[in-house]
Amino acid sequence: MIVKVSKTAGVHGELLVSGSKNASLPALCASLLTKEWLTLENVPLIDDIDKMLKILKSIGCEYTLKNHTVRIRSANPSYKVLTEEVGDIRASYYLMGALLSRKKKVLIGYPGGCNLGSRPIDFHLKAFRDLGFRVTENGQFLHIVYEGTKKHRLRFAKETVGGTINALFASCRLEGTTLIENASLEPEVLDIIELLNKMGAKIERKPGRVLSVAGVAKLKGTTHKILFDRMEAGSYMLLASSLPNSNLTVYPVEESLLRTVISVIRSTKTKVKVTGDAINIKSAENLKPVNVLIGPYPFFPTDLQQILSVMLLRAEGESLIEDTVFPGRISHIGELKKLGGRIEFDGSQNRIVIHQSRLKGSRVKAHDLRCAFGLLVAGGMADNSTIVENVENVLRGYENPLQKLKSIGFLIEEI
């Protein structure tokens, strides 16, 4: 998909935030843990959800999708996941933990998704080994089988959302109690824990980022509403701050889950007002530069780093961003330079250095999901018009992005 973005004076009005992509994908995989129907509400209608549903259907699951509600049942799923869609989305790795819980074995291709530098699944595989599974890799497929030599404690060397959720899936039906140390406690992980406990799992938070999982014989169906998408809300908040004269309200959200994003935006002199489940952004004529450390929740999220980089091209002075989660998330830098952006990656310090820039329209290419949204924002900031290629990447994680952007006055059209 190719779009033309024209310089936009500002965005205005109200924008409805969809359900979380990063919670919906593992929630769909949680359907594999039971034979009963699972109902998930507030599921975003995005490409990655479509692909995950196709994968689940290919291994024997049945589902209905109406509006934003998915009813799904996995009566007798196959442990072999051989469809090519596995290589299209990173979240396909959740099928491993879910099928290991249900079938005690899985044969699956390697997960795909955005290329953000090194994103190994070694943490996942080590967790499976610690839980008593034998992992065999042949370069094309992963074959994992339960051997019954389970440890009762596993520790992640680094906080990992996907690794934590996979460990929860794989351990929740194993005999005995498992302690997961240095677990990720991102809001999306807590949403999955809430879902699993509704299904009959026994998962408790302990002090010091530890999760206790008492194994149960079986899980049941339930109904669960997916939490709002923090990344979509934050993306549009940063968009509004990037364009002078903006006055945008995003809803429904939980302010407590966006406090660091709000704090960083406020530090640039943008006005942020929280009223109930809505957040209003009024952009400033001139922005103040900031230094931001990207890290696991509650730090500023890595998924918004590329969009923040774009916004800070408008700040008067030098801004610094250090991404400790995915330092290789820099595909946007070369593209922003094509627009005249004064932005560099300092490899010696693992940080992005940004200076105020007057952007001029050009032709750029989106290399991944968040890069795509960031380039759309940059196009709205740039003089004249900007052509953005590979915009299909944005459809992976944003529901109806072109329609939503147009509804708030952003000048964009597909060509």
N, C-alpha and C positions, 0 to 999 in steps of 0.2 A: 504494500500500500504506500502511495506517495501522497503527501499533502502539501498545500501551500499555506503558510502562516504569515499574516500581515501584522505590522506594528500595531499593537493594541494599547489604547490609552489607559485602560483599567478594566477590571471585571467587577460585576455588581450583581446583587440579588442573593438568592438562597440556593444551596446545593445539597441534595440528599446524598448522604454517605452510604455506600453499600456495605454488605457483610464482608468479614475478613477473608481474604484469599488464603492467608497463611494459617488460618484455623480451619477453614472449610475443607481444604485438601486432605489433611490428616483425619478430619472428622468423617469424610466419606470412606476412607480406608478402615476406620473403626467399625464400619458395618460388617467387615469380615470376621469380627470377633464373636458374632452371634448368628444363630439361625433365624432370629426373629426380625421383624420389620424395624428399621431405624428411620425416624423422621427428623430431618434437619431443616430448620427455618432460617431465613435471612441469608441464603446461599447466593453469592454474587454470580451473575450470568457473564462469565468470562471464558476465554479460550482454554485456560488451564483446567477449569472445571469440566468443560466439554471433553477434553482429552482424558481426564481421570475417569469420568463416567464410561467412556468407550473402553478403557482398559478393564474396568471392573466388569462390564458386560461381557468382554471377551473371555473372562475366566468363570462365567456362569452366574453373575449377579443380575438381578432384575430390579428395575427402578422406574419411578415416574417423576417427572419434573413439571411442576405447575407454579407459575409465577416464580417465586424465589424459594420454594419448598421442594425438597427432594425426599421421597420415600424410597428406601432401598433395602433389599433383603439379599443375604448371601446364604442360601439354603445348603449348597454343597459346592463351594468354589474349588476350582482347580489350583494346585500349588504351582503350576507352570504358567509363568507370565512371559509370553514370547512375542506379544504384539509390538510393532515398531514404535507405538506412541510412548513406550517406556523411555525411549531415548530422547523424547521431545520435552519432557518436564522433569525438573529436579525432584519434585515431591513424589515421584513414583517410588522413591526409596522407602516411603511409609508402607508400601505393600509388603516389604520384607518382614518387618516386625509384626504386622497384623497377621500375615499368613503363617509365620512361625508360631504365633500364639494359637492359631486355629488348627493348622495342619501339621505342625512340628517340622515342616520342611518347606523349602521354596527354591525354584529354579527361575532366575530372572535376569534380564539384560541390565546393563549399567544405566543408571539414571542420567538424564540430560539436563536441559535448562540453560540459563544464562551463563556465559563464560565470564566469570568474575575473578580470574586468576585461580589460585589453588583453593579448591573446595573439596578436599578429600572426604571419602566416606569411611576412612580408617577408624574414626571414633565409633561409628555404628558397628562395624565388623568386630572391633575389639569388645564392645559391649555384648554382642551376640556370643562371642567365644567365652566371655566371663559367665554368661548365663547357661553354658553347657552345650552350645551349638558348634558343630564343625563347619568351617567355612572353606570352600574350595573355589578358587578363581582360575579361569582358563583364558582370560583376556577378552572374552566375548560375553560370558555368562557368569553369574554367581550361583553356586549350588550350596545351600545351607541346610544342615540336618541336625536335629536334636540328638545328643548322645547321653544326656542325663547326668553330667558331671557339673552341675550348677554351683557357682559360687553364691554366697549370700550377700556379697557386697561388691559393688563396682564403682569406679571413680573415673570421671571424665577428666582428661588432662586440661581441657579447655571447655568453657561453656558452649554448648551446642543445642540449638532448638531441635533440629531434626534427630540428633542422636538421643536426646532425652526422651522425645516422644516415641521413638522406636524401642528404646529400653523399656518404657512403660507398657507398650503394646506386647512386647515379647515376654515380659515378666508377670503380667497381671493374672495369667492363668497357670503359672508354674507353681508347683508345690512349695510351701514355705514362704518366708518373708525375705524380700530383697531390699537392700539399702542402695539408693543411687546417690552418690556424692558428687558435689560440684555440678548439680543439675541446673539446667536453665529454668528460670522462673519468669520468662517473658509472658505477657498477658495471654498470648495465643497458647502457650503450654498450659497455663492455668485453666484456660477454656476447655482444652482437651481433657484435663484431669477432672473437671466438673462433669463433662460428658461421660467419661469412663465410670465415675462413681455413680452416676445415674443408671448406668447399665449394670451395676452390681459389683464393680471393682472396689477394692479397699486400698485407696491411696491416701497417704497423709503427708503433710509437710512437717518436717522436723527443723530444728534450728541449724543454721549454717549451710543453707542450700542443699539440704538432704531430703530426699523423698523416700518414704517407706511404702513398699508394695507388698501387701499380704495376698498371696495367690488364692484364687477362687476357682471352683470347678467349672463354672460356666457364667456367661453374661447374657443379659436380656435386652430386648428392644426398648426404646424410649423415645421421647421427643426432646429436642434441644434447639435453642435459638443461638445461632452463631453471633459472636460479638461483632461490633462495628470494625471497619478496616482502618486501623490507625495510619497506615501508609497512604491510603487514598485521602483521608482527611488532611494529613500533613502535607501531601503533595499540593492540594488546592490552597491550603493556607500559605505555603511558600510561593505558589503562583501569584496569589493576591499581593503578597509583600513585594514581589518582584516588579509589579507594574504600578507606577504612580497613579493616584486617583482611584484606587480600588476600594471597594466597600462590599465585602463578601462575608456571608454567614454560612458555615457548614454545620450540619446536624443529621441525625442524632449521634452524639459522641459522649464519651466519659472524659471529662477534663482531667481527672487524676491520671489517666493513661497517656496524656499528651503534655504533661507539665514541662518536660525538658524541651520539647519542640516549641511550646509557648514561650518559655524562658529565653531561648535562643532568638526567636523572632522578635520578642520585645526588646532584646538587647541591641537590635539594629535600629531602634526608634520607631518601629512599626507598632501601631496601637492594637492591642488584643483585648477583647472584652468577652467574658464568659457569662452566659445567662442560662442556667439550667443545663440542658443537654445541647446547647448551641454555642458556637464560638464565632465571634465577629472579628474580621481583620480589616483595619483601615490603614492603607499603606502611607508611608511618609514620602515627601518629595525627595529627600536625600537619606540614604542609609548609612549607618555607622558600621565600620568593619568589626569583625569578631574573630576570636580563635575558638575552635570547637573540637572537642575530643569525641570521636565516634566509638561507641562500645556497646556491650550488652545492656539491656534494660536495667535500670532507668536512664542510662546515658542516651544521647541523641542517636537515633537508629541508623544503621548503615544503609538501609533501603531508601533513606531520604538524602543521603550524602551528595549524590550527583545533582539533585534538584537544588539543594542548598548552595552548592558550588556555583550554579547559574545565578541564583539570587544575589550572591555576594559580588558578582561582577558589577553590580550597581552601587556597592558600598564605597565610600570616599576614603581610600587608604588600602592597606594590606590586610588581608584575612588569611588565616591558616586553618587547615582542616587535617586532622590526623585520624585515619580510619584504622582502628586496631582490630576490627572484625574481618574486613576484606580489604587489605591494603592495595590489592590489585584491581579494585573497582575504579578504573580510570579511563574507560573507553570513551567517555564524554570529552576528555581534555583535548584530544586532537581535533575533534569536530568543532568545539567551541573556538579553537584558534582560527578555523576557517571563517568564522564570523567576526574575527578581530578580537577575540577574548584574550586578555593577558592573564593566562593561567598556566602553571607548570606543576609537574610532579617532581618533588625533591626526593629522589630515591635514597639518598644518604640519611635523610631524616624520616622517611616514610610519611611525608606530608604533602598536601596540596597547597600551593601558594597562589593567591588570587589578588589581582589588582583591579581597580576600577577601570571599566572598559566601555567604549562606545561601540556597540555591536552594529554590524552592517549585514544585510541579508545576503545569503549565499546558498549553496547546495550542500547539505550534510546528510549523514547516514546514521541511523539509530542501530547500535550494536546489541542492545539488551533492553529489558523492560524499563528500568528506571532511567537509563540513558535516553530512551525514547521520550519519556515525559519531560525530562530536563531540556531536551532540544526543542520541544514544542514551546516551553516557557521562554527559552532563548529567542526563538523566532518571534514571539510576541514582544520582546524587548528590543529587537533589532530594527534599524531603519529599513524601509522598503519591505520586500517580501523574502521569505526564506522557504526553500524547498527541502522537505525532510523525507528521506527514503526509509524503507523498512519500518514504517509506523505500525505494521501488524504486531510488532513486539509489544506495543502498549496495550493491545487487546488481551494479552496474556493475564494482566493483573488489574485492569481498570474496566469497569462496566460502562458501556456506552460512552466512551471518552469524548468522541467528537460531538455527540449530541449534548452531553453535559457542558462541554466547553462553550459551544455555541449559545447555550441557554443563559450563560452568565456574561455574554458579550465578547468572548474571545474570538478573534478573527481567524478562522481556519476553514479550509475546504479541501475535500479530496479531489485529486486530479488524475 
